[in-house]
Amino acid sequence: MMGYGYEGMIGGGMGIFGPLLGLIVLVDLVLVGIWLWQQVSKK
């Protein structure tokens, strides 16, 4: 029952949440990269 609900969420919502999740991950990676660059620049 849990597996079915999870599959439905992934399959049905992917059209909307797929690109959105990708965008969030991309922004997150950029922010982490900037933070790391700042940490390295301080030293």
C-alpha positions as CSV (number, residue, x, y, z in Angstrom):
1,M,0.0,0.0,0.0
2,M,2.8,2.4,0.9
3,G,4.7,1.4,-2.3
4,Y,1.7,2.1,-4.5
5,G,1.1,5.6,-3.1
6,Y,4.8,6.4,-3.5
7,E,4.8,5.2,-7.1
8,G,1.7,7.2,-7.9
9,M,3.2,10.4,-6.4
10,I,6.4,9.9,-8.4
11,G,4.8,9.0,-11.7
12,G,1.8,11.4,-11.6
13,G,3.6,14.4,-10.1
14,M,6.8,14.1,-12.1
15,G,5.5,16.4,-14.8
16,I,5.3,19.3,-12.4
17,F,7.7,18.4,-9.6
18,G,10.5,17.0,-11.8
19,P,11.6,20.3,-13.4
20,L,10.9,22.1,-10.2
21,L,13.0,19.7,-8.1
22,G,15.8,20.0,-10.7
23,L,15.7,23.8,-10.5
24,I,15.8,23.7,-6.6
25,V,18.8,21.3,-6.8
26,L,20.6,23.5,-9.3
27,V,20.1,26.6,-7.2
28,D,21.2,24.7,-4.1
29,L,24.4,23.6,-5.8
30,V,25.1,27.1,-6.9
31,L,24.6,28.5,-3.4
32,V,26.8,25.7,-1.9
33,G,29.5,26.5,-4.5
34,I,29.4,30.2,-3.7
35,W,29.6,29.4,0.0
36,L,32.6,27.1,-0.5
37,W,34.3,29.7,-2.7
38,Q,33.9,32.3,0.1
39,Q,35.3,29.9,2.7
40,V,38.4,29.3,0.5
41,S,38.8,33.0,-0.3
42,K,38.9,33.9,3.4
43,K,42.0,31.7,4.0
